[in-house]
Amino acid sequence: MTATGFSGAISYRATAFIVAPLLVLVVIYGCLWPPGVPTAFFRLQNGAKTTEITPKDELEAALEGVSMENRTLVIAILNKAYVEQNAMLDLFLHSLGEGEDTEFLIDHVLFVAVDQRAFNRCRTLELHCYKLVTDGVDFSKEVFYMSDAFNNMMWRRTLFLGDVLRRGYSFIFTDMDVTWLRNPFSQLYRDGEDLQMSSDLYYGNPFDNSNFNTGFYFVTANNKTAALFDEWYARRNNSKGMKDQDVLQKMKKEGAFTRLGLKVSMKAKLIDLRSVLEAWKVSNSNGTSNATTAWPPVKGICLHDTATKH
């Protein structure tokens, strides 16, 4: 054998000696490596950042399960008084079941229970339910209007709704004493409003937000509305004796809506009022009533004659 042939043989044997154990290691790795672990793990270099997948918490799971495809839902607050037999909850569900294009909305309402009794009743009815827990506060007891417990409950609600916005979900918030006779979503998203609210005194100008009511409103999830709810909640400790709606009114007067670049409309309650009037006309047995004049002329009605505004 020549010197060249001899050295080539040695080189070949040396290579085979090194490669063979490596092949054995690869086979062992393939057998023992857990199938769920990504091989991209080995491609990380020094200084590379890793992203951990955070498991869904209970609220995220609830929101995902109840929202529509466009990440929109309806939110209503439940307490033990509302879930009594033939009380607010039953009436609310009945209106959704009987309204025009509203029955499907039952599957997209998240009922937020503030006490265990309300949560149990919600689950019994097989609705979408979420238990709102507040450390150190017992909402199962009777709460009087404007008491400390009442205001704590309202502010906890504001904090919760802000959390929903920060997660990227738009929603209609509704009090339980609102009767839904038509689907309001068909009238929303019209002019790019960030916030559409009900009004205690409505004179026909949808952008006159001087008399809004926080018992029914639609809010679009974006940075502006999330910032509004953060600022709203942050003012709770400096607003002694004021309910959450009063604080929001004060913020609006101080220019918070303009500063945040919010487009706010009052159309939502007008839609609700028209729905009620239509239902009143249909249900009237003689069919000759004038619904616009028959509506009770009491203070606080939504639609007022513009000539009487003062």
C-alpha positions as CSV (number, residue, x, y, z in Angstrom):
1,M,0.0,0.0,0.0
2,T,1.3,3.4,-0.9
3,A,1.8,6.1,1.7
4,T,-1.0,8.1,0.1
5,G,-3.3,5.1,0.2
6,F,-2.4,4.3,3.8
7,S,-3.1,7.9,5.0
8,G,-6.4,7.9,3.1
9,A,-7.4,4.7,4.9
10,I,-6.5,6.1,8.2
11,S,-8.4,9.3,7.5
12,Y,-11.5,7.2,6.4
13,R,-11.3,5.1,9.5
14,A,-11.0,8.2,11.7
15,T,-13.9,9.8,10.1
16,A,-16.0,6.7,10.5
17,F,-14.9,6.4,14.1
18,I,-16.2,10.0,14.8
19,V,-19.4,9.9,12.8
20,A,-20.7,6.5,14.0
21,P,-21.1,7.6,17.6
22,L,-22.8,10.8,16.5
23,L,-25.3,8.8,14.5
24,V,-26.0,6.7,17.6
25,L,-26.6,9.9,19.6
26,V,-29.0,11.3,17.0
27,V,-31.0,8.1,17.1
28,I,-31.1,8.2,20.9
29,Y,-32.2,11.9,20.7
30,G,-35.0,11.0,18.3
31,C,-36.3,8.3,20.6
32,L,-36.1,10.1,23.8
33,W,-37.0,13.8,22.9
34,P,-40.6,14.6,23.9
35,P,-42.7,15.1,20.8
36,G,-44.3,18.3,22.2
37,V,-41.1,20.2,22.6
38,P,-40.2,22.4,19.6
39,T,-36.7,21.8,18.0
40,A,-36.5,25.6,17.6
41,F,-35.3,25.5,21.2
42,F,-31.8,24.5,19.9
43,R,-31.7,27.4,17.5
44,L,-31.7,30.1,20.3
45,Q,-28.4,32.0,20.5
46,N,-26.9,33.9,23.3
47,G,-28.9,37.0,24.0
48,A,-32.0,35.8,22.1
49,K,-35.3,36.7,23.7
50,T,-37.9,34.0,24.5
51,T,-41.7,34.5,24.5
52,E,-43.6,32.5,27.0
53,I,-47.2,31.5,26.1
54,T,-49.4,32.7,29.0
55,P,-52.3,30.3,29.7
56,K,-55.8,31.9,29.3
57,D,-57.2,33.1,32.6
58,E,-60.8,32.6,33.5
59,L,-61.9,36.0,32.2
60,E,-60.2,35.6,28.8
61,A,-61.8,32.2,28.4
62,A,-65.2,33.6,29.2
63,L,-64.8,36.5,26.8
64,E,-63.6,34.3,24.0
65,G,-66.5,31.9,24.6
66,V,-69.2,34.6,24.5
67,S,-68.0,37.2,22.0
68,M,-68.9,37.3,18.3
69,E,-66.4,36.8,15.6
70,N,-65.4,40.5,15.7
71,R,-64.6,40.3,19.4
72,T,-67.8,42.1,20.4
73,L,-70.2,41.1,23.2
74,V,-72.8,42.4,25.6
75,I,-72.1,42.8,29.3
76,A,-74.6,42.9,32.1
77,I,-74.1,43.0,35.9
78,L,-76.1,40.5,38.0
79,N,-76.8,40.6,41.8
80,K,-79.0,38.5,43.9
81,A,-82.0,40.9,43.7
82,Y,-82.0,40.6,39.9
83,V,-82.1,36.8,39.8
84,E,-85.3,36.3,41.9
85,Q,-88.1,34.6,40.2
86,N,-89.8,36.9,37.6
87,A,-87.4,39.7,38.5
88,M,-85.0,41.7,36.2
89,L,-83.1,38.7,34.8
90,D,-86.2,36.9,33.7
91,L,-87.6,40.0,32.1
92,F,-84.3,40.8,30.4
93,L,-84.1,37.3,28.9
94,H,-87.8,37.4,27.9
95,S,-87.3,40.6,26.0
96,L,-84.3,39.1,24.1
97,G,-86.3,36.0,23.3
98,E,-89.3,38.0,22.0
99,G,-87.6,40.9,20.3
100,E,-86.8,41.5,16.6
101,D,-83.5,39.8,15.7
102,T,-82.5,39.7,19.4
103,E,-82.8,36.0,20.4
104,F,-79.3,35.1,19.1
105,L,-77.8,37.8,21.4
106,I,-78.5,35.7,24.5
107,D,-75.5,33.6,23.4
108,H,-73.3,36.8,23.3
109,V,-74.2,38.2,26.7
110,L,-71.7,37.8,29.5
111,F,-73.6,38.0,32.8
112,V,-71.1,39.2,35.5
113,A,-72.3,38.1,38.9
114,V,-71.2,40.1,41.9
115,D,-72.4,37.5,44.5
116,Q,-72.6,33.7,44.7
117,R,-76.3,33.5,44.6
118,A,-76.5,35.4,41.3
119,F,-73.7,33.3,39.9
120,N,-75.4,30.1,40.9
121,R,-78.7,31.2,39.3
122,C,-76.8,32.2,36.1
123,R,-75.2,28.8,35.8
124,T,-78.5,27.0,36.5
125,L,-80.0,28.8,33.4
126,E,-76.9,27.8,31.4
127,L,-76.0,31.3,30.5
128,H,-72.5,32.7,30.0
129,C,-71.5,33.6,33.5
130,Y,-68.5,35.2,35.2
131,K,-68.0,35.7,38.9
132,L,-66.6,39.1,39.8
133,V,-64.6,38.9,43.0
134,T,-63.4,41.9,45.0
135,D,-61.1,41.3,47.9
136,G,-62.6,42.6,51.2
137,V,-66.0,43.5,49.7
138,D,-69.1,41.5,50.2
139,F,-71.7,42.4,47.5
140,S,-74.1,39.7,48.6
141,K,-75.5,42.0,51.3
142,E,-78.1,44.7,50.7
143,V,-76.5,47.8,49.1
144,F,-78.1,51.2,49.4
145,Y,-77.8,53.8,46.7
146,M,-74.7,56.1,47.1
147,S,-73.5,54.2,50.1
148,D,-69.8,53.3,50.3
149,A,-70.6,49.7,49.3
150,F,-72.7,51.0,46.3
151,N,-69.8,53.2,45.1
152,N,-67.3,50.4,45.6
153,M,-69.4,48.2,43.4
154,M,-69.7,50.8,40.7
155,W,-66.0,51.4,40.7
156,R,-65.3,47.7,40.6
157,R,-67.5,47.5,37.5
158,T,-65.5,50.3,35.9
159,L,-62.2,48.6,36.6
160,F,-63.6,45.3,35.2
161,L,-64.9,47.0,32.0
162,G,-61.5,48.7,31.5
163,D,-59.9,45.3,31.7
164,V,-62.2,44.0,29.0
165,L,-61.2,46.9,26.7
166,R,-57.5,46.3,27.3
167,R,-58.0,42.7,26.2
168,G,-59.3,44.0,22.8
169,Y,-63.0,43.3,23.2
170,S,-65.7,45.9,22.3
171,F,-68.9,45.7,24.1
172,I,-72.4,47.0,24.9
173,F,-72.8,47.5,28.6
174,T,-76.4,47.4,29.7
175,D,-78.2,47.8,33.0
176,M,-80.7,44.9,33.7
177,D,-83.7,47.3,33.6
178,V,-83.3,47.9,29.8
179,T,-85.8,46.0,27.6
180,W,-84.3,44.9,24.3
181,L,-86.9,44.8,21.5
182,R,-84.5,45.1,18.5
183,N,-80.9,44.3,17.8
184,P,-79.0,47.6,18.4
185,F,-75.8,46.3,16.7
186,S,-77.3,47.0,13.3
187,Q,-77.3,50.7,14.2
188,L,-73.8,50.9,15.6
189,Y,-70.4,51.2,13.8
190,R,-72.0,53.8,11.6
191,D,-69.7,56.9,11.9
192,G,-66.6,55.6,13.6
193,E,-67.6,56.5,17.1
194,D,-65.4,55.3,19.9
195,L,-68.3,55.6,22.5
196,Q,-72.0,55.6,22.0
197,M,-74.0,56.3,25.1
198,S,-77.6,56.6,26.2
199,S,-79.0,60.0,27.2
200,D,-81.3,61.2,29.9
201,L,-82.2,64.3,27.9
202,Y,-81.9,63.9,24.2
203,Y,-82.7,66.9,21.8
204,G,-81.8,65.3,18.5
205,N,-78.1,66.1,18.2
206,P,-76.2,62.9,18.5
207,F,-73.0,64.7,19.4
208,D,-74.4,66.7,22.3
209,N,-73.1,64.5,25.1
210,S,-74.0,66.8,27.9
211,N,-76.6,64.5,29.4
212,F,-75.3,61.0,28.9
213,N,-76.2,58.0,31.1
214,T,-73.9,55.1,31.8
215,G,-76.7,52.6,32.1
216,F,-76.5,51.7,28.4
217,Y,-73.5,52.3,26.1
218,F,-71.4,50.8,23.4
219,V,-67.6,51.2,23.5
220,T,-65.1,50.2,20.8
221,A,-61.9,48.7,22.1
222,N,-58.9,50.9,21.2
223,N,-56.1,52.8,22.9
224,K,-58.3,55.9,23.4
225,T,-61.2,54.1,25.1
226,A,-58.8,52.0,27.3
227,A,-57.1,55.3,28.4
228,L,-60.4,56.8,29.2
229,F,-61.4,53.9,31.5
230,D,-58.0,54.0,33.1
231,E,-58.3,57.7,33.9
232,W,-61.9,57.3,35.0
233,Y,-61.0,54.6,37.5
234,A,-57.9,56.5,38.7
235,R,-60.2,59.4,39.9
236,R,-62.2,57.2,42.3
237,N,-60.2,58.2,45.4
238,N,-60.5,61.9,44.6
239,S,-64.2,61.9,44.0
240,K,-65.8,61.4,47.5
241,G,-69.6,61.6,47.3
242,M,-69.7,61.2,43.5
243,K,-70.9,58.2,41.7
244,D,-69.0,56.9,38.7
245,Q,-71.3,58.6,36.1
246,D,-70.8,62.0,37.8
247,V,-67.1,61.6,37.7
248,L,-67.2,60.8,33.9
249,Q,-69.4,63.9,33.4
250,K,-66.8,66.0,35.2
251,M,-64.0,64.5,33.1
252,K,-66.0,65.4,30.0
253,K,-66.5,69.0,31.1
254,E,-62.8,69.2,31.8
255,G,-62.0,68.2,28.3
256,A,-60.9,64.6,28.8
257,F,-62.9,63.4,25.8
258,T,-61.3,66.0,23.5
259,R,-57.9,65.5,24.9
260,L,-58.1,61.7,24.3
261,G,-59.4,62.3,20.8
262,L,-62.7,60.4,21.5
263,K,-65.7,60.6,19.2
264,V,-68.7,60.3,21.4
265,S,-72.3,59.9,20.2
266,M,-75.7,59.8,21.9
267,K,-77.5,57.7,19.2
268,A,-77.8,54.5,21.2
269,K,-80.6,55.5,23.5
270,L,-82.6,57.0,20.7
271,I,-82.5,53.6,19.0
272,D,-83.8,52.0,22.2
273,L,-86.6,54.5,22.5
274,R,-87.7,54.0,18.9
275,S,-87.8,50.2,19.6
276,V,-90.0,50.7,22.6
277,L,-92.4,53.0,20.7
278,E,-92.6,50.5,17.8
279,A,-93.5,47.7,20.2
280,W,-96.0,49.9,22.0
281,K,-97.8,50.7,18.7
282,V,-97.8,47.0,17.6
283,S,-99.2,45.8,21.0
284,N,-102.0,48.4,21.1
285,S,-105.2,46.5,20.3
286,N,-107.1,49.3,18.5
287,G,-104.3,50.3,16.2
288,T,-105.3,54.0,16.2
289,S,-103.0,55.3,19.0
290,N,-100.5,58.0,18.3
291,A,-97.4,56.8,20.0
292,T,-95.5,60.1,19.9
293,T,-98.2,61.9,21.8
294,A,-99.1,59.0,24.1
295,W,-95.6,58.6,25.4
296,P,-95.6,59.8,29.1
297,P,-94.4,63.4,29.2
298,V,-92.2,63.0,32.3
299,K,-88.8,64.5,33.1
300,G,-86.0,62.3,32.0
301,I,-87.5,61.1,28.8
302,C,-85.0,60.7,26.0
303,L,-86.4,62.6,23.1
304,H,-87.4,66.2,23.9
305,D,-88.8,69.0,21.7
306,T,-85.8,71.1,20.8
307,A,-87.8,74.2,21.4
308,T,-88.1,73.4,25.1
309,K,-84.3,73.0,25.6
310,H,-82.9,75.4,28.2
